């Protein structure tokens, strides 16, 4: 089980297959070889580390990182963007709005860099025999997107999944997050690269989904019975996480969900 994720430094890269290079760290990064070009998914928070990652990936695959796809705007996934000003940086329109609103200061001698390929809901890269799907689903944050490569059988979820606790719907719509989880497990995938923690298999995400759906059912049932927040938290503790990582939901996240569904039910 992964511990102390905030202090976890980038480790040695792991070559998952001939065309997949994985860089575990505080926020995980993966580079996919698309033939004559490569795609990086998220770029991390440390420009020094990102420089090493870019150099290693381009040396191994013997091509240039042409695309950088972003899963969400948080700094630990996007702070090294200035290093990739020569790339096609792909992000949702909502992500760009959040990045600009953050008003970050330039990193050292680098200028501020923002995504230059912006989409509303979905964007598809077609390169050689690869097709990469980037889709905004919301979940962890309203701008959260996944990156899916059918050829590589790889899905990158950003922080919609972690291996320590679940943030889905805490700052966004929990129903959209649950829908995203359902979409994940519908894919033909061998590797699920999550935002923080170890690589997951689809079976593990299925177990997380089962747990989340049980918690949601409990909250809806308790709302219909006019139970209060304290009762909901106590009942939530009785619902045990599943799977190898036993990824759990914080009490305050349960309350966020409770307030969301309470408002939604009352408005219908």
Secondary structure by P-SEA (a helix, b strand, c coil): cccccccccccccccccccbbbbbccbbbbbbbcccbbbbccccccaaaaaaaaaaaaaaacccccbbbbccccccccccccccccccccccaaaaaaaaaacccccccccccccccccccbbbbbcccbbbbbbbbccccccbbbbbbccccbbbbccccccccccccccccaaaaaaaaaaaaacccccccccccccccaaaaaaaaaaaaaaaaaaaaaaaacccaaaaaaaaaaccccccccccccaaaaaaaaaaaaaaaaac
